[in-house]
Amino acid sequence: MPKILKSSDLARVLSVSESTLFRMRKDPSFPKPKQIHKRCVGWLDKDIEKWLEQCPAA
């Protein structure tokens, strides 16, 4: 079963601040969040893993 990451969890996983995560969301290649509740969104962990695999190595 896929795990849903809220923005604070995703920022921690990616080792960025929540403000940086907000800027990253503007990139069209960044996975789109899923609507969890009226005022809450989250990302599927498998979508984030797939995105990370496609990112060029630094």
Contacts in CASP RR format, 6 or more apart in sequence:
PFRMAT RR
TARGET T0000
AUTHOR 0000-0000-0000
METHOD contacts of the structure
MODEL  1
MPKILKSSDLARVLSVSESTLFRMRKDPSFPKPKQIHKRCVGWLDKDIEK
WLEQCPAA
2 44 0 8 1.000
2 45 0 8 1.000
2 46 0 8 1.000
3 44 0 8 1.000
3 45 0 8 1.000
4 34 0 8 1.000
4 36 0 8 1.000
4 42 0 8 1.000
4 43 0 8 1.000
4 44 0 8 1.000
4 45 0 8 1.000
5 13 0 8 1.000
5 42 0 8 1.000
5 43 0 8 1.000
5 44 0 8 1.000
5 45 0 8 1.000
5 48 0 8 1.000
6 36 0 8 1.000
6 40 0 8 1.000
6 41 0 8 1.000
6 42 0 8 1.000
7 18 0 8 1.000
7 21 0 8 1.000
7 22 0 8 1.000
7 41 0 8 1.000
7 42 0 8 1.000
8 18 0 8 1.000
10 21 0 8 1.000
10 42 0 8 1.000
10 43 0 8 1.000
10 48 0 8 1.000
11 17 0 8 1.000
11 18 0 8 1.000
11 20 0 8 1.000
11 21 0 8 1.000
13 48 0 8 1.000
14 21 0 8 1.000
14 24 0 8 1.000
14 48 0 8 1.000
16 24 0 8 1.000
24 30 0 8 1.000
25 33 0 8 1.000
29 51 0 8 1.000
29 54 0 8 1.000
30 51 0 8 1.000
31 43 0 8 1.000
31 44 0 8 1.000
31 47 0 8 1.000
31 48 0 8 1.000
31 50 0 8 1.000
31 51 0 8 1.000
33 41 0 8 1.000
33 42 0 8 1.000
33 43 0 8 1.000
34 41 0 8 1.000
34 42 0 8 1.000
34 43 0 8 1.000
34 44 0 8 1.000
35 41 0 8 1.000
36 42 0 8 1.000
END
